[in-house]
Amino acid sequence: MRRLVLWRHGETDYNAAGRMQGHLDSALTPVGWNQARFAAPALARFEPALVIASDLHRATDTATVLTDAIGVPLQIDKRLRETHLGEWQGLTGEEVDRDWPGERHRWRTDATWAPPGGESRVDVAARAAEVVADLQGMSPSPGDTVLLAAHGGLIIALTAHLLGLPVEVWPQLGGIANCHWVELARRDGRWRLAAYNAGITG
């Protein structure tokens, strides 16, 4: 496997309402479906040999738009789920700030810290990296591209992990917009960043 594309799902009803999703199984909005349709031709140019999606519907549905269009196999892996946000799931940022003053800032600036009842970004990266490690042993040929359809928080954490960035600098990576992606290329046994938060707007 020489290339890995990490694709965030389209807009969901929770995104539109400003609510934190985590493991909650929110649905794509009409805008989200359209975002996936706009992105599919650009992603098809990567010629992925395989697409693997989180088992949450917002990621699976987004992935299906691409796999139906290009006839590529789709696998589902729950290890690609978004960060579990514990007691924060379903709340707005304002509600979290009201009930846990200062803790959302701490969560954004410390990748080792987890919301109450949730998991840290380091934890998320570890489980997502297992999927990549499995692929390294299973990929049919060295020239293959694999696309992972997942979630913003997971994509940021996995990118930082695969690049070997020190944990203290992980928060410096910016967010991933709906239906945008990260492209990682493998050379000399190491992952290198080829594109970050790339996408089609419209």
Beta strands, then each sheet from edge to edge (+ up, - down):
strand 1: 3-8
strand 2: 50-53
strand 3: 74-76
strand 4: 145-150
strand 5: 181-187
strand 6: 190-198
sheet 1: 3+ 2+ 4+ 1+ 5- 6+
end
